[in-house]
């Protein structure tokens, strides 16, 4: 069963926001990646990733979430997602947890990974990436609307309200 393990938000100053969350709510900073300036925190259960504004060059979504599933679960869901017309994209193979990602019909990004670091000292990646030759192409900067017919645009105002509610 998929478990919610990752929330990510684009911030003007990820380190500043991370320090605030750590001081105000005892959410622990696990690590920073510089460049590009990502801050990764956790409450022990959920991985909170604070992304720099440059993330929008890769995928113009102000927030997204991730599900933790075994590699076998991810593989088993691929056929169903394809049947639903969902374009599935490989994650970036540079040590990040993301195995693959997709977008809801409204354009919300969902990352899928077999592991999300939530404790100090855990590495970002626990196992090798699987070759996913049938993954849809994804070009940096093309965003979810690009060639993904399963995605419809979402108004920025609606996403901003969602962030405030969370």
C-alpha positions in Angstrom: 0.0 0.0 0.0 1.3 3.5 -0.9 2.2 5.7 2.1 2.5 9.5 2.0 6.1 10.1 2.9 7.2 13.3 1.0 6.0 16.9 0.7 7.9 19.4 -1.3 7.4 23.2 -1.6 9.2 25.8 -3.7 10.6 28.6 -1.4 12.4 31.8 -2.1 15.0 30.9 0.7 14.8 27.2 1.5 17.5 27.5 4.3 15.7 30.3 6.0 12.4 28.4 5.9 14.2 25.2 7.1 15.6 27.1 10.1 12.2 28.5 10.9 10.5 25.1 10.8 13.3 23.6 12.9 13.1 26.3 15.6 9.3 26.8 15.6 8.2 23.1 15.3 11.2 20.9 16.0 11.2 19.5 12.5 14.7 18.3 12.0 17.0 19.3 9.2 18.4 16.1 7.7 20.6 17.7 5.1 21.1 20.5 2.5 22.2 20.0 -1.1 24.2 23.0 -2.4 23.8 23.7 -5.2 20.9 24.0 -5.9 20.0 24.9 -2.4 17.6 22.2 -1.4 16.8 21.7 2.3 15.5 18.3 3.5 13.7 18.0 6.8 11.6 15.4 8.6 9.3 14.9 11.6 10.5 11.3 11.7 7.8 10.1 9.4 7.5 12.5 6.5 10.2 13.9 4.3 9.8 17.7 3.9 11.8 19.0 1.0 12.2 22.8 0.5 13.1 23.5 -3.1 14.6 26.7 -4.5 12.7 28.7 -7.1 14.9 27.2 -9.8 12.9 24.0 -9.5 10.2 25.7 -11.6 12.7 25.5 -14.5 12.3 21.7 -14.2 8.6 21.4 -13.3 6.5 24.5 -12.8 4.6 23.3 -9.8 4.9 25.2 -6.5 4.4 22.0 -4.4 4.1 18.3 -4.9 4.0 15.1 -2.8 5.5 11.7 -2.9 4.4 8.2 -2.1 6.5 5.4 -0.7 6.0 2.0 -2.4 8.2 -1.0 -3.0 9.7 -1.4 -6.4 7.3 -4.3 -7.0 4.3 -2.1 -6.1 5.6 0.7 -8.5 6.0 -1.9 -11.3 2.6 -3.4 -10.6 0.9 0.1 -10.8 2.5 1.0 -14.1 0.1 -0.9 -16.3 -3.0 0.6 -14.5 -1.6 4.1 -14.8 -0.9 3.6 -18.5 -4.4 2.2 -19.0 -5.7 5.4 -17.4 -3.7 7.5 -19.9 -1.2 8.8 -17.3 2.3 9.6 -18.6 4.9 8.1 -16.3 8.3 9.7 -16.2 11.6 8.5 -14.8 13.1 10.4 -11.9 16.5 12.0 -12.2 19.2 9.3 -11.6 21.6 11.4 -9.4 21.0 9.8 -6.0 17.5 11.3 -5.4 14.9 9.0 -4.0 12.4 9.4 -6.9 12.1 6.3 -9.0 9.4 7.8 -11.2 6.8 10.6 -11.2 3.5 11.5 -12.8 0.9 14.2 -12.7 -2.8 14.1 -11.8 -5.3 15.3 -14.4 -5.1 18.8 -12.8 -1.3 18.9 -13.0 -0.3 18.0 -9.5 3.0 16.1 -9.4 3.3 12.8 -7.5 6.7 11.3 -6.9 7.0 7.5 -6.4 9.9 6.1 -4.5 10.7 2.9 -2.7 12.3 4.9 0.2 12.2 8.5 1.5 14.8 9.5 4.1 13.1 10.6 7.3 15.8 10.0 9.9 19.2 11.6 10.4 22.0 9.8 8.6 19.8 8.0 6.1 21.1 8.1 2.5 18.9 9.5 -0.2 18.9 6.3 -2.2 18.7 2.8 -0.7 18.8 0.7 -3.9 19.7 0.8 -7.6 17.4 2.6 -10.1 15.5 0.3 -12.3 15.7 0.7 -16.1 12.3 2.0 -17.3 12.7 1.9 -21.0 9.0 2.6 -21.5 9.0 5.8 -19.5 7.7 8.9 -21.2 10.3 11.5 -22.2 10.8 14.5 -19.9 12.9 17.4 -20.9 14.1 19.8 -18.3 12.1 23.0 -18.5 9.2 21.5 -20.5 7.0 21.2 -17.4 4.0 18.9 -16.9 1.9 20.4 -19.7 4.6 19.7 -22.4 3.7 16.4 -24.1 1.6 15.0 -21.3 -2.0 15.0 -22.5 -3.2 13.6 -19.1 -2.3 17.0 -17.5 -4.5 20.1 -17.5 -3.2 23.5 -16.3 -3.8 24.5 -12.7 -4.3 28.2 -11.7 -1.4 29.4 -9.5 -3.9 31.0 -7.1 -5.4 27.6 -6.3 -2.0 26.1 -5.6 -1.1 29.1 -3.3 -4.3 28.6 -1.3 -3.5 24.9 -1.0 -0.1 25.7 0.5 -1.6 28.0 3.1 -4.1 25.3 4.1 -1.4 22.7 4.6 
